[in-house]
Amino acid sequence: MSITTPEHDAKIAKITFASVYPHYVNKVEKKGRTKEELHQVITWLTGFDDAMIQELIDTKVTFETFFAKATLNPNAHLIKGVICGYRIEDITTPLTQQTRYLDKLVDELAKGRKMEKILR
């Protein structure tokens, strides 16, 4: 069972969305996907529109604040699999699990998965 440590969870909580966002954009664009598709995935998971995504980047919010402001999609629990060595459905810390949901969606987008499959 791959459960995260309190130290790992604390580290995730302190990471700013703004510091990770350019990596998300780069990852999907390198694979022929678009920033618009990335935003579609982020919006599906969090309920944030483009303006809110930009505001969260500009204000350099942590993932803790990012997900505190989000309205998580009711189907988010359907996101399963392994990301960064952790099985998403086994992660017990909600914030860490939510962050990994986002990572997994970005991964699926970059791997060329069809949008209707990504947006469960």
N, C-alpha and C positions, 0 to 999 in steps of 0.2 A: 504494500500500500504506500503510495507516494504522498505523504503529508508534509506540508511546508513547516519550517521552523518559525518561531516567533521573530527571530532576527531577519529571516527572509521576508516575512510579512511586513515588518517595520520598514525594511528597505524599499519594498514595492510601494508602500503608502507614501513615502517621501519623494519618489521620482516625479518630476513634473511632466505633465502631458506634452508641454512644449518641447521638452528635450527628446521625446520619443517620436513625436509626430513627423519630423523630417525623415526619420528612418522608415516609418510606415510608407510615406509618399514615395521615397526612393525605391523601396522594396517592390511596391506594386507597379511603379512606372518602368522599372527594369524588366518586368515580366509582361509589358505591353498593356497593363491596365491603367486606369486614369485616376487622377485625384478626385474627380467627381464620383467615380465608383467607390473609392475609399470613403468619401463622405456619406455615400448612400449606406454603406455598411455601419459606419459610426452612428448615423442617424437611426438606423434600424435598432441597434443595440441600446442606445442611450436616450433617444428622443430629441437630441440636439439638432438644430438646423445649422446651416452654414455660418450664419452670423454668430451663433452661440459657440460653435467650434472655434471660430477665429478669436472670439473674446476670451475663451479659456486658454488659448495659446498666448494671446497678448498679456494676460494677467498671470501667466506662468503658474497655474494651479497645480497642486500635487494630484496624484491619482486618487488620493483620499477625498479631496474636494471634488474632483471630476465626477467620481461615482456617487458622491453624496448629492450632487445636483442632478444626476441622471434619473430618468424614469426608465428603469430596466425593462426591456421587452419581455412580455410574459413567456415567450418561447426560448428565452436565453438558456434555460436549463437543458434544452435539447442539444446545446453545443457540447460535444464530447470529443475525447481523444487526448493525445499526449502533446504537451507543449513545454519546451524547456525542461524536459525530463520529468514533468509532473502530469499525472492523469487528471484532467480538469474536473471530472465528476467526483474525484476523491479529495479535492482540496476543501478543507473545512472552514477556512477563513474567508468570509464573503468578499472582502475587498480584493484579496489575492485571486480568488476565483473569477471575479468580474474582470479584473485586468487580464487574466489569461483567456477569458472569453474574447476580449478585444484582439489579443495577439493571435488567437486561433482564426478569427474571422479574416484578419489581414493576411494570414498565411494562406487560407483557402482562396482568397481573392488573387494573391500572387501566383498560386499554383494553377490558376486558370479555371477554377471551379465555376460552374454556371451560377449567376446571381440568384436565381430562384432556389437553388440548393443551399447557398450560403445563408439567405434570409429565410430561415426555416419557417 
